[in-house]
Amino acid sequence: MAGWHGHGFGWWRHFHGGFGWIGPLFWPFAYYDIYDYLIWAYGYPFWDYGYWDIYAGIFSPYGYSDLYGYMAAAPDGRRHRGGASLAQVCADDSREIAGLPTDQIAQAITPTEEQRASLDDLAGSSIKAAQTIRAACPTQAALTAPGRLAAMQNRVEAMISAVDLVRPPLEKLYGLLDDEQKARFNALAEEQRRKSLANTPGGSTTPGCTAAQSAAVTWPTSEIEARLHPNDTQRAALGALQDAAAHAADTLKAACEPAGKLTPVARLDAVSKRLDDMLQAIKSVRAALDDFYATLSDEQKAQFEAIGPGRTS
């Protein structure tokens, strides 16, 4: 589905394997990444997202031909061979399977009647959360850097709204549990963590956020200069964009996964804070990118958009 150029560990890939984008869709398994961390404390997919994805939004690894299959069908009904529509890419979030593992939670906590009703409310809210994230699926493929960052912002805002839907019923359920039930609920994640450690060489893991954000990303400054031949005004705007990006990178690197064993409520708080940090980083870089883009001619914009696909071909 992704149409990647080449093989190996490219700058558009995440540290633990996954991708920040599938075609024009940012954070393709957003709901599941939240849910896996919330219930199972499996944080790699969620915490791998950060500055590299913003960088990929600016310098996309996709060319027009890669995105053609995601666009609306031509009048004759034909699509690019092997293409997948935007609706197909986003459809997974709408399934009822997107709900939380209610049966496993119930088996762990053996709920009272009141607790069971609260658990059902949580399950219903989780499905609404998945639908909220799905609604942020782009309706068309973004072919420009400003368009990609706008899609990123829309996606993260939807994730924040989804977290806000899940928070009240989760807090209510957890507050109704006695200490023993809380321990059994927490043990769901602890058991998953033990399995993860057992399957990891050396018996240890590196937090995705720390590992993924530790490597520096070098801007293609010389290529921008050669392709765009910017004037002084454009160089100043580019410098402001690079400064905004560097600040975003520092902010996200400093706001990684909390250490120690956390409760589901505490993990949801960590998710909320990380998404808020992501949103502010995207907004600041997007504003600087829009200012820079506004100084470019149409020919310079085309040259700028060619940098990403050109570097990964």
VEXMILO-305310 format. One record per residue (C-alpha): residue number from 1; residue in three letters; x, y, z. Coordinates in nm, 4 decimals, m for minus. Layout:
+-----+-----+----------+----------+----------+
|   k |   r |       px |       py |       pz |
+-----+-----+----------+----------+----------+
| NUM | ALA |        X |        Y |        Z |
...
+-----+-----+----------+----------+----------+
% end
This chain:
+-----+-----+----------+----------+----------+
|   k |   r |       px |       py |       pz |
+-----+-----+----------+----------+----------+
|   1 | MET |   0.0000 |   0.0000 |   0.0000 |
|   2 | ALA |   0.2720 |   0.2466 |   0.0868 |
|   3 | GLY |   0.4623 |   0.2449 |  m0.2423 |
|   4 | TRP |   0.8010 |   0.3003 |  m0.0806 |
|   5 | HIS |   1.1142 |   0.3580 |  m0.2842 |
|   6 | GLY |   1.4012 |   0.1216 |  m0.2107 |
|   7 | HIS |   1.4547 |  m0.0939 |   0.0940 |
|   8 | GLY |   1.6220 |  m0.0785 |   0.4340 |
|   9 | PHE |   1.5931 |   0.1829 |   0.7049 |
|  10 | GLY |   1.4962 |   0.5010 |   0.5249 |
|  11 | TRP |   1.4353 |   0.8307 |   0.6987 |
|  12 | TRP |   1.0606 |   0.7956 |   0.6433 |
|  13 | ARG |   1.0430 |   0.4704 |   0.8426 |
|  14 | HIS |   0.9921 |   0.4412 |   1.2145 |
|  15 | PHE |   1.2563 |   0.2999 |   1.4442 |
|  16 | HIS |   1.0595 |  m0.0168 |   1.5204 |
|  17 | GLY |   0.9369 |  m0.0793 |   1.1679 |
|  18 | GLY |   0.6086 |   0.1004 |   1.0986 |
|  19 | PHE |   0.5503 |   0.4040 |   0.8809 |
|  20 | GLY |   0.4284 |   0.7521 |   0.9595 |
|  21 | TRP |   0.2335 |   0.7742 |   0.6353 |
|  22 | ILE |   0.0445 |   0.5329 |   0.4109 |
|  23 | GLY |  m0.0036 |   0.7170 |   0.0868 |
|  24 | PRO |  m0.1666 |   1.0488 |   0.1819 |
|  25 | LEU |  m0.2797 |   0.9231 |   0.5237 |
|  26 | PHE |  m0.0812 |   1.0302 |   0.8303 |
|  27 | TRP |  m0.0699 |   0.7944 |   1.1319 |
|  28 | PRO |  m0.2555 |   0.5091 |   0.9553 |
|  29 | PHE |  m0.3327 |   0.3017 |   1.2680 |
|  30 | ALA |  m0.3885 |   0.5914 |   1.5045 |
|  31 | TYR |  m0.6703 |   0.4373 |   1.7098 |
|  32 | TYR |  m0.4974 |   0.1038 |   1.7538 |
|  33 | ASP |  m0.1722 |   0.2681 |   1.8602 |
|  34 | ILE |  m0.3560 |   0.4542 |   2.1366 |
|  35 | TYR |  m0.5498 |   0.1451 |   2.2425 |
|  36 | ASP |  m0.2390 |  m0.0802 |   2.2482 |
|  37 | TYR |  m0.0607 |   0.1607 |   2.4798 |
|  38 | LEU |  m0.3652 |   0.2344 |   2.6944 |
|  39 | ILE |  m0.4596 |  m0.1282 |   2.7676 |
|  40 | TRP |  m0.1447 |  m0.3310 |   2.7022 |
|  41 | ALA |   0.1257 |  m0.0666 |   2.7666 |
|  42 | TYR |   0.2633 |  m0.1543 |   2.4221 |
|  43 | GLY |   0.4017 |   0.1886 |   2.3420 |
|  44 | TYR |   0.6368 |   0.1448 |   2.0458 |
|  45 | PRO |   0.3892 |   0.2294 |   1.7664 |
|  46 | PHE |   0.2506 |   0.5323 |   1.9491 |
|  47 | TRP |   0.5744 |   0.6791 |   2.0827 |
|  48 | ASP |   0.7637 |   0.6278 |   1.7557 |
|  49 | TYR |   0.5723 |   0.9231 |   1.6093 |
|  50 | GLY |   0.7465 |   1.2562 |   1.6368 |
|  51 | TYR |   0.9672 |   1.5020 |   1.4539 |
|  52 | TRP |   1.0664 |   1.2635 |   1.1749 |
|  53 | ASP |   0.7033 |   1.2501 |   1.0664 |
|  54 | ILE |   0.6842 |   1.6296 |   1.0501 |
|  55 | TYR |   1.0028 |   1.6250 |   0.8427 |
|  56 | ALA |   0.8449 |   1.3671 |   0.6132 |
|  57 | GLY |   0.5433 |   1.5951 |   0.5817 |
|  58 | ILE |   0.7702 |   1.8699 |   0.4507 |
|  59 | PHE |   0.9867 |   1.6498 |   0.2282 |
|  60 | SER |   0.7462 |   1.3758 |   0.1270 |
|  61 | PRO |   0.8917 |   1.0508 |  m0.0099 |
|  62 | TYR |   0.6020 |   1.0390 |  m0.2546 |
|  63 | GLY |   0.5856 |   1.1593 |  m0.6088 |
|  64 | TYR |   0.2661 |   1.2259 |  m0.8024 |
|  65 | SER |   0.2700 |   0.8769 |  m0.9557 |
|  66 | ASP |   0.2828 |   0.7183 |  m0.6094 |
|  67 | LEU |  m0.0317 |   0.9045 |  m0.5000 |
|  68 | TYR |  m0.2244 |   0.8645 |  m0.8228 |
|  69 | GLY |  m0.3957 |   0.5457 |  m0.7083 |
|  70 | TYR |  m0.5381 |   0.7199 |  m0.4006 |
|  71 | MET |  m0.7028 |   0.9972 |  m0.5983 |
|  72 | ALA |  m1.0592 |   1.0071 |  m0.7280 |
|  73 | ALA |  m1.1288 |   0.7746 |  m1.0181 |
|  74 | ALA |  m1.1006 |   0.9173 |  m1.3686 |
|  75 | PRO |  m1.4202 |   0.9709 |  m1.5717 |
|  76 | ASP |  m1.3687 |   0.6304 |  m1.7359 |
|  77 | GLY |  m1.3580 |   0.4717 |  m1.3906 |
|  78 | ARG |  m0.9962 |   0.3629 |  m1.4172 |
|  79 | ARG |  m0.7483 |   0.3798 |  m1.1350 |
|  80 | HIS |  m0.3760 |   0.3395 |  m1.1151 |
|  81 | ARG |  m0.2878 |  m0.0308 |  m1.1099 |
|  82 | GLY |  m0.2489 |  m0.1576 |  m0.7533 |
|  83 | GLY |  m0.3904 |   0.1621 |  m0.6066 |
|  84 | ALA |  m0.6044 |   0.1828 |  m0.2949 |
|  85 | SER |  m0.8626 |   0.4546 |  m0.2479 |
|  86 | LEU |  m0.8583 |   0.6843 |   0.0532 |
|  87 | ALA |  m1.1802 |   0.5228 |   0.1740 |
|  88 | GLN |  m1.0132 |   0.1799 |   0.1706 |
|  89 | VAL |  m0.7106 |   0.3084 |   0.3605 |
|  90 | CYS |  m0.9257 |   0.4562 |   0.6396 |
|  91 | ALA |  m1.2012 |   0.1947 |   0.6539 |
|  92 | ASP |  m1.0304 |  m0.0168 |   0.9207 |
|  93 | ASP |  m1.0982 |   0.2344 |   1.1980 |
|  94 | SER |  m1.4736 |   0.2054 |   1.1463 |
|  95 | ARG |  m1.5052 |  m0.1642 |   1.2297 |
|  96 | GLU |  m1.6727 |  m0.2662 |   1.5518 |
|  97 | ILE |  m1.3544 |  m0.4585 |   1.6314 |
|  98 | ALA |  m1.2053 |  m0.1182 |   1.7091 |
|  99 | GLY |  m1.3729 |  m0.1398 |   2.0490 |
| 100 | LEU |  m1.1679 |  m0.2153 |   2.3600 |
| 101 | PRO |  m1.1240 |  m0.5833 |   2.4685 |
| 102 | THR |  m1.4204 |  m0.5670 |   2.7040 |
| 103 | ASP |  m1.4328 |  m0.9420 |   2.7677 |
| 104 | GLN |  m1.0673 |  m0.9579 |   2.8723 |
| 105 | ILE |  m1.1036 |  m0.6593 |   3.1022 |
| 106 | ALA |  m1.4220 |  m0.8060 |   3.2532 |
| 107 | GLN |  m1.2519 |  m1.1403 |   3.3077 |
| 108 | ALA |  m0.9661 |  m0.9651 |   3.4861 |
| 109 | ILE |  m1.1714 |  m0.7421 |   3.7168 |
| 110 | THR |  m1.4892 |  m0.9531 |   3.7637 |
| 111 | PRO |  m1.7074 |  m0.6400 |   3.7662 |
| 112 | THR |  m2.0102 |  m0.5698 |   3.9798 |
| 113 | GLU |  m2.3309 |  m0.4647 |   3.8057 |
| 114 | GLU |  m2.2410 |  m0.0965 |   3.8396 |
| 115 | GLN |  m1.8874 |  m0.1575 |   3.7189 |
| 116 | ARG |  m2.0146 |  m0.3603 |   3.4228 |
| 117 | ALA |  m2.2364 |  m0.0711 |   3.3136 |
| 118 | SER |  m1.9371 |   0.1609 |   3.3369 |
| 119 | LEU |  m1.7251 |  m0.0833 |   3.1359 |
| 120 | ASP |  m1.9945 |  m0.0933 |   2.8676 |
| 121 | ASP |  m1.9916 |   0.2865 |   2.8554 |
| 122 | LEU |  m1.6149 |   0.2759 |   2.8059 |
| 123 | ALA |  m1.6494 |   0.0230 |   2.5246 |
| 124 | GLY |  m1.9087 |   0.2401 |   2.3504 |
| 125 | SER |  m1.6935 |   0.5492 |   2.3856 |
| 126 | SER |  m1.3970 |   0.3647 |   2.2381 |
| 127 | ILE |  m1.5938 |   0.2878 |   1.9224 |
| 128 | LYS |  m1.6988 |   0.6535 |   1.8956 |
| 129 | ALA |  m1.3329 |   0.7470 |   1.9400 |
| 130 | ALA |  m1.2346 |   0.5200 |   1.6517 |
| 131 | GLN |  m1.5029 |   0.6763 |   1.4334 |
| 132 | THR |  m1.3810 |   1.0251 |   1.5258 |
| 133 | ILE |  m1.0300 |   0.9368 |   1.4114 |
| 134 | ARG |  m1.1626 |   0.7785 |   1.0945 |
| 135 | ALA |  m1.3539 |   1.0984 |   1.0145 |
| 136 | ALA |  m1.0168 |   1.2756 |   0.9914 |
| 137 | CYS |  m0.9198 |   1.0650 |   0.6927 |
| 138 | PRO |  m0.8239 |   1.3021 |   0.4095 |
| 139 | THR |  m1.0754 |   1.3353 |   0.1293 |
| 140 | GLN |  m0.8038 |   1.3964 |  m0.1286 |
| 141 | ALA |  m0.4316 |   1.3408 |  m0.1644 |
| 142 | ALA |  m0.2214 |   1.6398 |  m0.0594 |
| 143 | LEU |   0.0426 |   1.7149 |  m0.3229 |
| 144 | THR |   0.2143 |   2.0029 |  m0.1413 |
| 145 | ALA |   0.4052 |   2.0345 |   0.1844 |
| 146 | PRO |   0.1530 |   2.2801 |   0.3358 |
| 147 | GLY |  m0.1260 |   2.0399 |   0.2456 |
| 148 | ARG |   0.0501 |   1.7478 |   0.4124 |
| 149 | LEU |   0.1069 |   1.9403 |   0.7355 |
| 150 | ALA |  m0.2579 |   2.0490 |   0.7308 |
| 151 | ALA |  m0.3556 |   1.6807 |   0.7038 |
| 152 | MET |  m0.1244 |   1.6001 |   0.9952 |
| 153 | GLN |  m0.2801 |   1.8702 |   1.2097 |
| 154 | ASN |  m0.6322 |   1.7528 |   1.1291 |
| 155 | ARG |  m0.5403 |   1.3944 |   1.2158 |
| 156 | VAL |  m0.3798 |   1.4807 |   1.5501 |
| 157 | GLU |  m0.6700 |   1.7090 |   1.6457 |
| 158 | ALA |  m0.9057 |   1.4168 |   1.5825 |
| 159 | MET |  m0.6903 |   1.1922 |   1.8014 |
| 160 | ILE |  m0.7073 |   1.4476 |   2.0816 |
| 161 | SER |  m1.0860 |   1.4550 |   2.0484 |
| 162 | ALA |  m1.0908 |   1.0737 |   2.0603 |
| 163 | VAL |  m0.8877 |   1.0715 |   2.3822 |
| 164 | ASP |  m1.1308 |   1.3229 |   2.5324 |
| 165 | LEU |  m1.4166 |   1.0822 |   2.4547 |
| 166 | VAL |  m1.2481 |   0.7891 |   2.6266 |
| 167 | ARG |  m1.1176 |   0.9733 |   2.9329 |
| 168 | PRO |  m1.4438 |   1.0222 |   3.1406 |
| 169 | PRO |  m1.5673 |   0.6608 |   3.1207 |
| 170 | LEU |  m1.2165 |   0.5230 |   3.1831 |
| 171 | GLU |  m1.1690 |   0.7430 |   3.4898 |
| 172 | LYS |  m1.5141 |   0.6500 |   3.6167 |
| 173 | LEU |  m1.4551 |   0.2764 |   3.5729 |
| 174 | TYR |  m1.1131 |   0.2870 |   3.7362 |
| 175 | GLY |  m1.2503 |   0.4912 |   4.0247 |
| 176 | LEU |  m1.5178 |   0.2267 |   4.0894 |
| 177 | LEU |  m1.2622 |  m0.0550 |   4.1232 |
| 178 | ASP |  m1.1250 |  m0.1683 |   4.4562 |
| 179 | ASP |  m0.7518 |  m0.2093 |   4.5051 |
| 180 | GLU |  m0.7498 |  m0.5765 |   4.4096 |
| 181 | GLN |  m0.9463 |  m0.5108 |   4.0900 |
| 182 | LYS |  m0.7126 |  m0.2254 |   3.9994 |
| 183 | ALA |  m0.4166 |  m0.4556 |   4.0470 |
| 184 | ARG |  m0.5703 |  m0.7146 |   3.8151 |
| 185 | PHE |  m0.6531 |  m0.4475 |   3.5548 |
| 186 | ASN |  m0.2965 |  m0.3177 |   3.5722 |
| 187 | ALA |  m0.1649 |  m0.6727 |   3.5454 |
| 188 | LEU |  m0.3013 |  m0.6984 |   3.1904 |
| 189 | ALA |  m0.0316 |  m0.4555 |   3.0799 |
| 190 | GLU |   0.2355 |  m0.6003 |   3.3065 |
| 191 | GLU |   0.1860 |  m0.9456 |   3.1547 |
| 192 | GLN |   0.2110 |  m0.7990 |   2.8046 |
| 193 | ARG |   0.5304 |  m0.6151 |   2.9025 |
| 194 | ARG |   0.6859 |  m0.9382 |   3.0333 |
| 195 | LYS |   0.6097 |  m1.1083 |   2.7023 |
| 196 | SER |   0.7624 |  m0.8151 |   2.5162 |
| 197 | LEU |   1.0801 |  m0.8307 |   2.7236 |
| 198 | ALA |   1.1033 |  m1.2078 |   2.6756 |
| 199 | ASN |   1.0887 |  m1.1638 |   2.2982 |
| 200 | THR |   1.3486 |  m0.8849 |   2.2932 |
| 201 | PRO |   1.7180 |  m0.9765 |   2.2542 |
| 202 | GLY |   1.8987 |  m0.9014 |   2.5782 |
| 203 | GLY |   1.5718 |  m0.8766 |   2.7696 |
| 204 | SER |   1.5467 |  m0.4972 |   2.7480 |
| 205 | THR |   1.3714 |  m0.2446 |   2.5337 |
| 206 | THR |   1.4438 |   0.1072 |   2.4169 |
| 207 | PRO |   1.1498 |   0.3502 |   2.4403 |
| 208 | GLY |   1.0364 |   0.4242 |   2.0880 |
| 209 | CYS |   1.0277 |   0.7990 |   2.1344 |
| 210 | THR |   1.3836 |   0.8187 |   2.2700 |
| 211 | ALA |   1.5290 |   0.5907 |   2.0045 |
| 212 | ALA |   1.3368 |   0.7346 |   1.7123 |
| 213 | GLN |   1.4111 |   1.0981 |   1.7929 |
| 214 | SER |   1.7770 |   1.0518 |   1.8882 |
| 215 | ALA |   1.9185 |   1.0546 |   1.5351 |
| 216 | ALA |   1.9635 |   1.3961 |   1.3794 |
| 217 | VAL |   1.7879 |   1.4763 |   1.0538 |
| 218 | THR |   1.9933 |   1.6857 |   0.8140 |
| 219 | TRP |   1.8016 |   1.9323 |   0.6022 |
| 220 | PRO |   1.8775 |   1.9247 |   0.2259 |
| 221 | THR |   1.9955 |   2.2863 |   0.2377 |
| 222 | SER |   2.2355 |   2.2606 |  m0.0561 |
| 223 | GLU |   1.9694 |   2.0951 |  m0.2711 |
| 224 | ILE |   1.7156 |   2.3638 |  m0.1832 |
| 225 | GLU |   1.9712 |   2.6271 |  m0.2795 |
| 226 | ALA |   2.0521 |   2.4551 |  m0.6095 |
| 227 | ARG |   1.6908 |   2.3957 |  m0.7084 |
| 228 | LEU |   1.5235 |   2.7161 |  m0.5885 |
| 229 | HIS |   1.8032 |   2.9773 |  m0.6124 |
| 230 | PRO |   1.6292 |   3.1673 |  m0.3310 |
| 231 | ASN |   1.6534 |   3.5418 |  m0.2874 |
| 232 | ASP |   1.7318 |   3.7050 |   0.0465 |
| 233 | THR |   1.3668 |   3.7185 |   0.1526 |
| 234 | GLN |   1.3209 |   3.3510 |   0.0765 |
| 235 | ARG |   1.6412 |   3.2554 |   0.2601 |
| 236 | ALA |   1.5203 |   3.4405 |   0.5673 |
| 237 | ALA |   1.1857 |   3.2592 |   0.5535 |
| 238 | LEU |   1.3647 |   2.9262 |   0.5053 |
| 239 | GLY |   1.5830 |   3.0011 |   0.8073 |
| 240 | ALA |   1.2724 |   3.0714 |   1.0163 |
| 241 | LEU |   1.1243 |   2.7392 |   0.9000 |
| 242 | GLN |   1.4405 |   2.5515 |   0.9950 |
| 243 | ASP |   1.4427 |   2.7213 |   1.3357 |
| 244 | ALA |   1.0790 |   2.6245 |   1.3945 |
| 245 | ALA |   1.1540 |   2.2667 |   1.2919 |
| 246 | ALA |   1.4563 |   2.2494 |   1.5232 |
| 247 | HIS |   1.2496 |   2.3793 |   1.8138 |
| 248 | ALA |   0.9787 |   2.1208 |   1.7380 |
| 249 | ALA |   1.2400 |   1.8453 |   1.7326 |
| 250 | ASP |   1.3800 |   1.9512 |   2.0712 |
| 251 | THR |   1.0328 |   1.9766 |   2.2236 |
| 252 | LEU |   0.9259 |   1.6310 |   2.1088 |
| 253 | LYS |   1.2565 |   1.4703 |   2.2026 |
| 254 | ALA |   1.2166 |   1.6037 |   2.5562 |
| 255 | ALA |   0.8587 |   1.4765 |   2.5901 |
| 256 | CYS |   0.8941 |   1.1007 |   2.5600 |
| 257 | GLU |   0.7237 |   0.8048 |   2.7228 |
| 258 | PRO |   0.7155 |   0.8277 |   3.1044 |
| 259 | ALA |   0.9245 |   0.5707 |   3.2836 |
| 260 | GLY |   0.7908 |   0.3173 |   3.5299 |
| 261 | LYS |   0.4704 |   0.1186 |   3.5572 |
| 262 | LEU |   0.1656 |   0.3332 |   3.4894 |
| 263 | THR |  m0.2048 |   0.2746 |   3.5370 |
| 264 | PRO |  m0.4345 |   0.2900 |   3.2333 |
| 265 | VAL |  m0.5525 |   0.6350 |   3.3430 |
| 266 | ALA |  m0.1925 |   0.7575 |   3.3741 |
| 267 | ARG |  m0.1096 |   0.6155 |   3.0308 |
| 268 | LEU |  m0.4058 |   0.8015 |   2.8836 |
| 269 | ASP |  m0.2748 |   1.1207 |   3.0443 |
| 270 | ALA |   0.0645 |   1.0541 |   2.8833 |
| 271 | VAL |  m0.1024 |   1.0011 |   2.5450 |
| 272 | SER |  m0.2932 |   1.3266 |   2.5859 |
| 273 | LYS |   0.0202 |   1.5245 |   2.6693 |
| 274 | ARG |   0.2168 |   1.3742 |   2.3808 |
| 275 | LEU |  m0.0596 |   1.4537 |   2.1334 |
| 276 | ASP |  m0.0784 |   1.8110 |   2.2643 |
| 277 | ASP |   0.2983 |   1.8422 |   2.2144 |
| 278 | MET |   0.2692 |   1.6960 |   1.8644 |
| 279 | LEU |  m0.0088 |   1.9384 |   1.7770 |
| 280 | GLN |   0.1846 |   2.2435 |   1.8936 |
| 281 | ALA |   0.4945 |   2.1261 |   1.7055 |
| 282 | ILE |   0.2968 |   2.0748 |   1.3860 |
| 283 | LYS |   0.1248 |   2.4118 |   1.4182 |
| 284 | SER |   0.4508 |   2.6016 |   1.4688 |
| 285 | VAL |   0.6248 |   2.4318 |   1.1765 |
| 286 | ARG |   0.3166 |   2.4664 |   0.9578 |
| 287 | ALA |   0.2971 |   2.8422 |   1.0198 |
| 288 | ALA |   0.6641 |   2.8872 |   0.9255 |
| 289 | LEU |   0.6222 |   2.6598 |   0.6219 |
| 290 | ASP |   0.3217 |   2.8577 |   0.5005 |
| 291 | ASP |   0.5234 |   3.1805 |   0.5303 |
| 292 | PHE |   0.8136 |   3.0301 |   0.3345 |
| 293 | TYR |   0.5876 |   2.8760 |   0.0712 |
| 294 | ALA |   0.4144 |   3.2098 |   0.0148 |
| 295 | THR |   0.7454 |   3.3620 |  m0.0995 |
| 296 | LEU |   0.7993 |   3.0998 |  m0.3724 |
| 297 | SER |   0.7003 |   3.1193 |  m0.7343 |
| 298 | ASP |   0.5048 |   2.8334 |  m0.8915 |
| 299 | GLU |   0.8238 |   2.7001 |  m1.0494 |
| 300 | GLN |   1.0072 |   2.7125 |  m0.7155 |
| 301 | LYS |   0.7200 |   2.5314 |  m0.5438 |
| 302 | ALA |   0.7405 |   2.2542 |  m0.8024 |
| 303 | GLN |   1.1148 |   2.2266 |  m0.7462 |
| 304 | PHE |   1.0669 |   2.2174 |  m0.3687 |
| 305 | GLU |   0.8103 |   1.9373 |  m0.3952 |
| 306 | ALA |   1.0490 |   1.7361 |  m0.6138 |
| 307 | ILE |   1.3143 |   1.7211 |  m0.3422 |
| 308 | GLY |   1.1542 |   1.4419 |  m0.1379 |
| 309 | PRO |   1.0827 |   1.1931 |  m0.4199 |
| 310 | GLY |   1.4156 |   1.2819 |  m0.5794 |
| 311 | ARG |   1.6097 |   1.1919 |  m0.2649 |
| 312 | THR |   1.4378 |   0.8545 |  m0.2239 |
| 313 | SER |   1.4291 |   0.7357 |  m0.5830 |
+-----+-----+----------+----------+----------+
% end
